[in-house]
Amino acid sequence: MVGSLQENAEKASAKDEEPQTPKLLQIEEDTVGLEREEFRVYLEGKGVMESLIRAMTELFLEENKPEDPLDYIKSFLIERHRPEGDVSVLRTDLREARKKISSLKKTIASLTSRLETYEPVGESSSEEKQTKKQAK
């Protein structure tokens, strides 16, 4: 389509020795308009326009308007378009971390219990007693 517009422009200028400026300007405007339309269709096809409209609608409906609307829109888009694989990996990591924490808490409780067997709470070790005597 763009090629045919350029061909028409070349034919028009070949017929007339002096190019007609308004026709060339119109052809250039048509070409730019066509490129814009193709780009708009591309964005719509990829869901970009819908996402931006949603983000701006959410911003419009927000009771407490944020200081920086651009940051709000960025955050909205990031949260809504995070790849599901990333979330899945994070959830798995979180589950594993919680299991590890639980295991470590049990280990701490077990070691604390064993330590109290050898050194009951309230009794000081002989080293602590000597340190206290020297401090007096």
Secondary structure, 3 states (H helix, E strand, C coil): CHHHHHHHHHHHHHHCCCCCHHHHHHHHHHHHHHHHHHHHHHHHHCCHHHHHHHHHHHHHHCCCCCCCHHHHHHHHHHHHCCCHHHHHHHHHHHHHHHHHHHHHHHHHHHHHHHHHHHCCCCCCCHHHHHHHHHHC
